[in-house]
């Protein structure tokens, strides 16, 4: 069970994310998606039950977290690479200054995110898509086994949305990162995720399955209570509701 104080958000929640998975949770705002991420990250402790983690040969799993951009203070007078260095805090320790290796990893993380040329740019002056790439680079600087993303394309136009998701997919495929992300937009993950959970705490709904199992007209129509169609357009899945065409 997950919740805050006397407020229960989820009861009897149980699921597994395997190493190498691309797991996406989809639901409306307020559905409890961020609550699940906080529990996975250890920020929120279960009110009942427990969360178990596997291990790697090097030790406990390492997580890289990409929060919603709005959670960052926009007045931070930091450059992009200084923001990325924040991802090294757990590795460095609270009282040490970044060393040569930390700076090298930060620059490599910016390269992985495709924005090495923006290393010295003021973070607050970057575009929304560029800021998101900096936050992804910050998560990569933690040298994670699991990349956790909270609404990574919120507020973006379609080209920026596609660009960010292509980056996440590349990190999944080439860097062998396990991906856990949540979004309110089913179309964002329809062509990327391997497994999908439809989440809505108001309707006490948590339905989990492979992308092939969940993304059918019949399943989505039943889950959402409105007519839903899944079509292939230019080789990509597109989820349409009602009279959309």
Order of alpha helices (4+ residues) and beta strands (2+ residues): beta-beta-beta-alpha-beta-beta-beta-alpha-alpha-alpha-alpha-beta-alpha-beta-alpha-beta-beta-alpha-alpha-beta-beta
